[in-house]
Amino acid sequence: FVIYFYDQNGLLDYICQKLNEKQVEYIDLQTWGYINEGFKGSAIISAWFWEHDVFDDTGFFVRNLVGLGAVAIERKGTRLGEDVPGDEAAGARGIPFRQSDEEDNEFAFCFMGYPPLCPGFPDLRFGEDGEDNCRRYPGGIIEGTVGSGASTPGVFSISGVQGGNRLGRFLDNGQCPDGNVCPGTFAAPTTVNYDAIFFDNCEGGDACVTISFNWTGANAVAGQAAFYLNSYDPNTDICLNHLADNGSTPAAQMFGAVIPAGQTLVVVVAEIFAPGVGGTYNFTLTGDLP
């Protein structure tokens, strides 16, 4: 199953879990680092794969039944680490819904993006028209303008503004298989624009991917690029899920890392200085990414 986490701005992240018969998974959100005390948001739990065959008295197969429940426990009325009289915990059960609920206009829900790729399972995601929804690298040159997203047709990207921090530029650029460690953050003079471009590794093997990145903006050293695994957190922790980056090399550079099977490569292009410096870029990918 997959757990999607949302705040008032939309989807934060998702995580894949696996349970066998009669198993229970306990998730302590405080250990995750990005859902902390005072968080106001919600979660959707979606079954991804199940095998709960139901047969009638004659042995005829009836259906494959989903059996999944959830309870959220909150600690209220006290600060962490302080004991107060009475019961400090409150619990709320997860409310189930079916596809028919949405079809009957009981409510409308959108997962805000492509379905996830969960490790350990093949990519079985197909749209209503029967087309494969895998976000594959189309080949050739990917172009874009930071803050406006990739302009190449068929490429999925998101854009935004990150405040106050950017990646440092103190290490060598990363190479397969290990990439390079996150160089830490460096205080930007103001908020800067970024683009995140997504490519799925939909096949059954790990993929060594190398990027040839070219910053074509007005300032030759005003852009940087990096690889992330599955997601990018532009404001809370820009080292989270970092795989590799272009190091201290300006303008045109190559770097790479290994993308595990069933995972997503996120190519992040960000400005270094203030927005509006002419942040255009292009890149190509080579390697085993299908």
LINGIZI-V689103 format. One record per residue. N is the residue number from 1. RES is the residue in one small letter. PHI is phi in degrees with one decimal (none if undefined). OMEGA is omega in degrees with one decimal (none if undefined). NEAR is the number of other C-alpha atoms within 12 Angstrom. Layout:
# LINGIZI-V689103
n:N res:RES phi:PHI omega:OMEGA near:NEAR
n:N res:RES phi:PHI omega:OMEGA near:NEAR
This chain:
# LINGIZI-V689103
n:1 res:f phi:none omega:-178.4 near:30
n:2 res:v phi:-122.9 omega:175.3 near:25
n:3 res:i phi:-109.6 omega:176.2 near:29
n:4 res:y phi:-100.2 omega:178.4 near:27
n:5 res:f phi:-113.6 omega:-177.2 near:27
n:6 res:y phi:-127.3 omega:163.8 near:23
n:7 res:d phi:-118.8 omega:-174.3 near:18
n:8 res:q phi:-66.8 omega:-179.3 near:12
n:9 res:n phi:-95.3 omega:180.0 near:12
n:10 res:g phi:129.3 omega:-175.6 near:18
n:11 res:l phi:-69.4 omega:175.6 near:24
n:12 res:l phi:-89.5 omega:-174.6 near:30
n:13 res:d phi:-171.3 omega:172.8 near:31
n:14 res:y phi:-139.1 omega:177.9 near:32
n:15 res:i phi:-139.5 omega:178.5 near:28
n:16 res:c phi:-96.6 omega:177.8 near:28
n:17 res:q phi:-132.1 omega:178.8 near:25
n:18 res:k phi:-137.7 omega:177.4 near:24
n:19 res:l phi:-130.0 omega:169.4 near:20
n:20 res:n phi:-101.4 omega:-174.5 near:15
n:21 res:e phi:-56.4 omega:175.2 near:13
n:22 res:k phi:67.2 omega:177.6 near:10
n:23 res:q phi:-87.5 omega:177.7 near:12
n:24 res:v phi:-129.2 omega:176.6 near:14
n:25 res:e phi:-108.0 omega:176.1 near:19
n:26 res:y phi:-102.8 omega:-175.7 near:14
n:27 res:i phi:-117.5 omega:176.2 near:17
n:28 res:d phi:-95.4 omega:-174.4 near:16
n:29 res:l phi:-64.8 omega:-179.3 near:20
n:30 res:q phi:-67.1 omega:179.3 near:15
n:31 res:t phi:-82.3 omega:-175.8 near:11
n:32 res:w phi:-83.5 omega:175.1 near:15
n:33 res:g phi:92.3 omega:-179.3 near:14
n:34 res:y phi:-118.8 omega:171.2 near:25
n:35 res:i phi:-121.8 omega:-169.0 near:24
n:36 res:n phi:-114.1 omega:177.6 near:16
n:37 res:e phi:-56.3 omega:-180.0 near:19
n:38 res:g phi:84.5 omega:179.9 near:15
n:39 res:f phi:-61.1 omega:175.8 near:18
n:40 res:k phi:-118.7 omega:-177.2 near:16
n:41 res:g phi:-174.0 omega:-176.4 near:19
n:42 res:s phi:-151.0 omega:179.6 near:21
n:43 res:a phi:-139.4 omega:172.1 near:29
n:44 res:i phi:-119.7 omega:178.0 near:30
n:45 res:i phi:-108.3 omega:-175.7 near:28
n:46 res:s phi:-122.3 omega:174.9 near:32
n:47 res:a phi:-66.0 omega:-175.6 near:28
n:48 res:w phi:-108.1 omega:177.8 near:28
n:49 res:f phi:-151.1 omega:177.8 near:27
n:50 res:w phi:-150.6 omega:178.3 near:19
n:51 res:e phi:-139.6 omega:-179.4 near:16
n:52 res:h phi:-121.7 omega:-174.7 near:16
n:53 res:d phi:-68.3 omega:177.3 near:15
n:54 res:v phi:-116.8 omega:-179.1 near:16
n:55 res:f phi:-120.5 omega:175.6 near:13
n:56 res:d phi:-84.7 omega:-175.3 near:10
n:57 res:d phi:-65.9 omega:-179.9 near:8
n:58 res:t phi:-94.1 omega:-178.2 near:8
n:59 res:g phi:86.9 omega:179.1 near:10
n:60 res:f phi:-80.4 omega:179.6 near:10
n:61 res:f phi:-66.0 omega:-178.3 near:13
n:62 res:v phi:-104.7 omega:-177.8 near:13
n:63 res:r phi:-166.7 omega:175.1 near:14
n:64 res:n phi:-106.2 omega:-168.0 near:13
n:65 res:l phi:-86.2 omega:173.1 near:15
n:66 res:v phi:-81.8 omega:176.4 near:20
n:67 res:g phi:-131.8 omega:-173.8 near:22
n:68 res:l phi:-148.9 omega:178.0 near:29
n:69 res:g phi:-132.8 omega:-177.9 near:22
n:70 res:a phi:-149.2 omega:174.2 near:23
n:71 res:v phi:-133.7 omega:175.6 near:20
n:72 res:a phi:-101.8 omega:-179.5 near:22
n:73 res:i phi:-113.3 omega:177.0 near:17
n:74 res:e phi:-118.9 omega:173.7 near:24
n:75 res:r phi:-101.3 omega:-174.1 near:23
n:76 res:k phi:-126.3 omega:173.3 near:20
n:77 res:g phi:80.1 omega:179.3 near:16
n:78 res:t phi:-157.5 omega:173.7 near:16
n:79 res:r phi:-85.9 omega:-177.6 near:14
n:80 res:l phi:-57.2 omega:177.7 near:16
n:81 res:g phi:90.3 omega:178.9 near:10
n:82 res:e phi:-110.4 omega:-179.3 near:11
n:83 res:d phi:-95.4 omega:176.8 near:14
n:84 res:v phi:-129.4 omega:179.5 near:14
n:85 res:p phi:-63.4 omega:176.3 near:10
n:86 res:g phi:91.6 omega:-177.9 near:11
n:87 res:d phi:-86.7 omega:-177.4 near:13
n:88 res:e phi:-93.6 omega:-174.3 near:18
n:89 res:a phi:-104.8 omega:175.1 near:18
n:90 res:a phi:-130.9 omega:-178.2 near:14
n:91 res:g phi:-123.1 omega:177.3 near:14
n:92 res:a phi:-139.4 omega:-178.5 near:13
n:93 res:r phi:-81.9 omega:173.8 near:15
n:94 res:g phi:-73.3 omega:-177.5 near:18
n:95 res:i phi:-95.4 omega:-177.4 near:15
n:96 res:p phi:-77.6 omega:170.9 near:18
n:97 res:f phi:-141.4 omega:-176.7 near:21
n:98 res:r phi:-116.4 omega:175.7 near:18
n:99 res:q phi:-60.4 omega:-179.4 near:16
n:100 res:s phi:-65.4 omega:177.6 near:12
n:101 res:d phi:-61.0 omega:178.9 near:13
n:102 res:e phi:-72.5 omega:179.7 near:13
n:103 res:e phi:-64.0 omega:179.4 near:12
n:104 res:d phi:-88.1 omega:178.2 near:11
n:105 res:n phi:63.9 omega:173.8 near:11
n:106 res:e phi:-68.6 omega:175.4 near:12
n:107 res:f phi:-163.9 omega:176.9 near:13
n:108 res:a phi:-123.5 omega:-179.0 near:14
n:109 res:f phi:-140.8 omega:178.4 near:15
n:110 res:c phi:-130.2 omega:-179.8 near:15
n:111 res:f phi:-77.5 omega:172.9 near:22
n:112 res:m phi:58.8 omega:176.5 near:18
n:113 res:g phi:137.8 omega:-179.6 near:20
n:114 res:y phi:-73.1 omega:173.5 near:23
n:115 res:p phi:-59.6 omega:-175.3 near:31
n:116 res:p phi:-78.7 omega:168.8 near:38
n:117 res:l phi:-107.0 omega:-178.5 near:37
n:118 res:c phi:-95.4 omega:179.5 near:32
n:119 res:p phi:-59.1 omega:176.1 near:29
n:120 res:g phi:93.2 omega:178.7 near:21
n:121 res:f phi:-127.0 omega:175.4 near:23
n:122 res:p phi:-68.7 omega:178.1 near:22
n:123 res:d phi:-78.8 omega:-178.9 near:27
n:124 res:l phi:-110.5 omega:-175.1 near:21
n:125 res:r phi:-82.6 omega:177.2 near:24
n:126 res:f phi:-132.5 omega:178.1 near:16
n:127 res:g phi:-77.0 omega:-179.3 near:12
n:128 res:e phi:-63.7 omega:179.5 near:8
n:129 res:d phi:-88.5 omega:178.9 near:8
n:130 res:g phi:84.1 omega:-178.6 near:10
n:131 res:e phi:-82.5 omega:177.1 near:11
n:132 res:d phi:-70.2 omega:-177.2 near:17
n:133 res:n phi:-93.4 omega:179.9 near:24
n:134 res:c phi:-63.5 omega:-179.1 near:33
n:135 res:r phi:-87.2 omega:-175.8 near:34
n:136 res:r phi:-83.2 omega:172.4 near:27
n:137 res:y phi:-68.0 omega:-174.4 near:33
n:138 res:p phi:-78.3 omega:-174.8 near:21
n:139 res:g phi:86.7 omega:177.7 near:22
n:140 res:g phi:79.1 omega:-173.5 near:16
n:141 res:i phi:-89.3 omega:173.6 near:22
n:142 res:i phi:-101.3 omega:-177.0 near:33
n:143 res:e phi:-120.2 omega:176.9 near:31
n:144 res:g phi:-173.5 omega:174.3 near:36
n:145 res:t phi:-123.0 omega:-175.8 near:36
n:146 res:v phi:-57.2 omega:-177.4 near:41
n:147 res:g phi:96.1 omega:179.6 near:32
n:148 res:s phi:-120.2 omega:177.3 near:28
n:149 res:g phi:88.9 omega:178.8 near:33
n:150 res:a phi:-71.8 omega:-179.5 near:31
n:151 res:s phi:-95.3 omega:180.0 near:23
n:152 res:t phi:-69.1 omega:-178.3 near:23
n:153 res:p phi:-58.6 omega:175.9 near:16
n:154 res:g phi:83.1 omega:-179.1 near:20
n:155 res:v phi:-102.1 omega:-179.6 near:28
n:156 res:f phi:-90.0 omega:178.9 near:32
n:157 res:s phi:-148.8 omega:171.7 near:34
n:158 res:i phi:-128.6 omega:-179.5 near:29
n:159 res:s phi:-131.7 omega:178.4 near:29
n:160 res:g phi:-171.8 omega:178.8 near:27
n:161 res:v phi:-122.7 omega:175.7 near:28
n:162 res:q phi:-108.4 omega:-170.5 near:35
n:163 res:g phi:-104.4 omega:164.0 near:29
n:164 res:g phi:85.4 omega:-176.6 near:24
n:165 res:n phi:-133.3 omega:170.9 near:30
n:166 res:r phi:-142.0 omega:176.2 near:41
n:167 res:l phi:-66.6 omega:171.3 near:43
n:168 res:g phi:-69.8 omega:-178.1 near:29
n:169 res:r phi:-134.1 omega:-171.3 near:30
n:170 res:f phi:-114.1 omega:-175.2 near:20
n:171 res:l phi:-117.9 omega:173.4 near:21
n:172 res:d phi:-66.0 omega:177.4 near:23
n:173 res:n phi:-69.4 omega:-174.9 near:36
n:174 res:g phi:-79.7 omega:178.8 near:36
n:175 res:q phi:-134.7 omega:175.6 near:29
n:176 res:c phi:-61.5 omega:4.0 near:26
n:177 res:p phi:-92.7 omega:-166.8 near:20
n:178 res:d phi:-95.4 omega:-176.0 near:24
n:179 res:g phi:63.9 omega:172.7 near:33
n:180 res:n phi:-147.8 omega:-178.5 near:30
n:181 res:v phi:-68.4 omega:179.3 near:28
n:182 res:c phi:-62.9 omega:-178.0 near:31
n:183 res:p phi:-77.6 omega:-178.5 near:27
n:184 res:g phi:85.1 omega:-175.9 near:22
n:185 res:t phi:-103.2 omega:177.8 near:23
n:186 res:f phi:-133.4 omega:-176.4 near:20
n:187 res:a phi:-68.6 omega:174.7 near:20
n:188 res:a phi:-83.7 omega:-177.5 near:22
n:189 res:p phi:-66.3 omega:179.4 near:16
n:190 res:t phi:-161.2 omega:175.5 near:19
n:191 res:t phi:-66.1 omega:-179.6 near:24
n:192 res:v phi:-130.6 omega:178.8 near:34
n:193 res:n phi:-83.6 omega:174.1 near:39
n:194 res:y phi:-145.0 omega:169.0 near:46
n:195 res:d phi:-122.0 omega:173.1 near:40
n:196 res:a phi:-123.3 omega:-176.1 near:38
n:197 res:i phi:-113.8 omega:-168.4 near:44
n:198 res:f phi:-111.9 omega:174.2 near:36
n:199 res:f phi:-134.7 omega:-178.5 near:40
n:200 res:d phi:-91.8 omega:169.2 near:44
n:201 res:n phi:-92.1 omega:-170.7 near:36
n:202 res:c phi:-86.3 omega:-176.0 near:34
n:203 res:e phi:-91.3 omega:-172.2 near:27
n:204 res:g phi:-89.6 omega:-177.8 near:22
n:205 res:g phi:-126.7 omega:175.8 near:20
n:206 res:d phi:-66.8 omega:-175.6 near:25
n:207 res:a phi:-125.7 omega:171.8 near:30
n:208 res:c phi:-85.0 omega:-174.0 near:30
n:209 res:v phi:-118.9 omega:176.7 near:38
n:210 res:t phi:-119.7 omega:179.0 near:35
n:211 res:i phi:-108.5 omega:168.8 near:42
n:212 res:s phi:-109.7 omega:-169.2 near:29
n:213 res:f phi:-107.5 omega:-178.9 near:36
n:214 res:n phi:-134.8 omega:176.5 near:32
n:215 res:w phi:-90.1 omega:-175.6 near:36
n:216 res:t phi:-114.5 omega:-179.9 near:27
n:217 res:g phi:-72.7 omega:-177.5 near:30
n:218 res:a phi:-64.0 omega:179.1 near:19
n:219 res:n phi:-101.7 omega:-171.7 near:22
n:220 res:a phi:-65.1 omega:-177.7 near:23
n:221 res:v phi:-118.6 omega:-173.7 near:29
n:222 res:a phi:-94.3 omega:-179.0 near:36
n:223 res:g phi:-129.7 omega:176.1 near:47
n:224 res:q phi:-138.7 omega:-177.9 near:47
n:225 res:a phi:-132.3 omega:-178.8 near:49
n:226 res:a phi:-154.5 omega:172.3 near:52
n:227 res:f phi:-100.8 omega:172.2 near:52
n:228 res:y phi:-129.7 omega:179.7 near:40
n:229 res:l phi:-99.9 omega:171.8 near:34
n:230 res:n phi:76.4 omega:-176.1 near:36
n:231 res:s phi:-155.3 omega:179.9 near:35
n:232 res:y phi:-132.1 omega:179.0 near:39
n:233 res:d phi:-107.8 omega:-171.2 near:32
n:234 res:p phi:-76.4 omega:-172.7 near:34
n:235 res:n phi:-120.6 omega:-176.2 near:23
n:236 res:t phi:-86.3 omega:-176.0 near:19
n:237 res:d phi:-153.1 omega:-177.7 near:24
n:238 res:i phi:-80.1 omega:171.1 near:34
n:239 res:c phi:-92.1 omega:-179.1 near:30
n:240 res:l phi:-64.1 omega:178.5 near:28
n:241 res:n phi:69.5 omega:178.7 near:29
n:242 res:h phi:-66.7 omega:177.9 near:37
n:243 res:l phi:-112.5 omega:-176.3 near:42
n:244 res:a phi:-163.2 omega:176.1 near:44
n:245 res:d phi:-152.5 omega:-174.2 near:49
n:246 res:n phi:-83.7 omega:176.9 near:45
n:247 res:g phi:61.0 omega:-176.7 near:34
n:248 res:s phi:-98.0 omega:-177.0 near:25
n:249 res:t phi:-80.4 omega:-178.8 near:26
n:250 res:p phi:-82.9 omega:167.9 near:26
n:251 res:a phi:60.3 omega:-176.1 near:30
n:252 res:a phi:-106.2 omega:-177.1 near:27
n:253 res:q phi:-159.5 omega:176.0 near:31
n:254 res:m phi:-128.2 omega:172.0 near:34
n:255 res:f phi:-155.9 omega:-175.4 near:40
n:256 res:g phi:-160.4 omega:178.3 near:40
n:257 res:a phi:-165.2 omega:178.3 near:38
n:258 res:v phi:-93.7 omega:176.9 near:35
n:259 res:i phi:-105.5 omega:-178.2 near:40
n:260 res:p phi:-62.3 omega:178.4 near:30
n:261 res:a phi:-58.8 omega:177.4 near:28
n:262 res:g phi:76.7 omega:-178.4 near:34
n:263 res:q phi:-111.2 omega:-175.1 near:38
n:264 res:t phi:-116.4 omega:171.7 near:42
n:265 res:l phi:-87.4 omega:174.6 near:45
n:266 res:v phi:-109.9 omega:176.0 near:38
n:267 res:v phi:-92.4 omega:-178.1 near:51
n:268 res:v phi:-107.1 omega:174.7 near:50
n:269 res:v phi:-116.1 omega:-175.9 near:53
n:270 res:a phi:-134.7 omega:172.8 near:50
n:271 res:e phi:-76.1 omega:176.7 near:46
n:272 res:i phi:-101.1 omega:-179.2 near:41
n:273 res:f phi:-100.9 omega:-178.4 near:32
n:274 res:a phi:-65.1 omega:178.4 near:28
n:275 res:p phi:-59.9 omega:174.1 near:30
n:276 res:g phi:93.1 omega:-179.7 near:23
n:277 res:v phi:-90.7 omega:-178.9 near:24
n:278 res:g phi:89.9 omega:-170.9 near:26
n:279 res:g phi:-85.6 omega:174.8 near:38
n:280 res:t phi:-102.8 omega:-175.0 near:37
n:281 res:y phi:-155.7 omega:168.9 near:41
n:282 res:n phi:-151.3 omega:178.2 near:35
n:283 res:f phi:-158.7 omega:172.1 near:35
n:284 res:t phi:-128.3 omega:177.5 near:27
n:285 res:l phi:-116.2 omega:174.7 near:31
n:286 res:t phi:-131.6 omega:178.6 near:25
n:287 res:g phi:127.4 omega:-171.2 near:24
n:288 res:d phi:-98.3 omega:-178.6 near:27
n:289 res:l phi:-71.5 omega:-176.0 near:35
n:290 res:p phi:-71.9 omega:none near:27
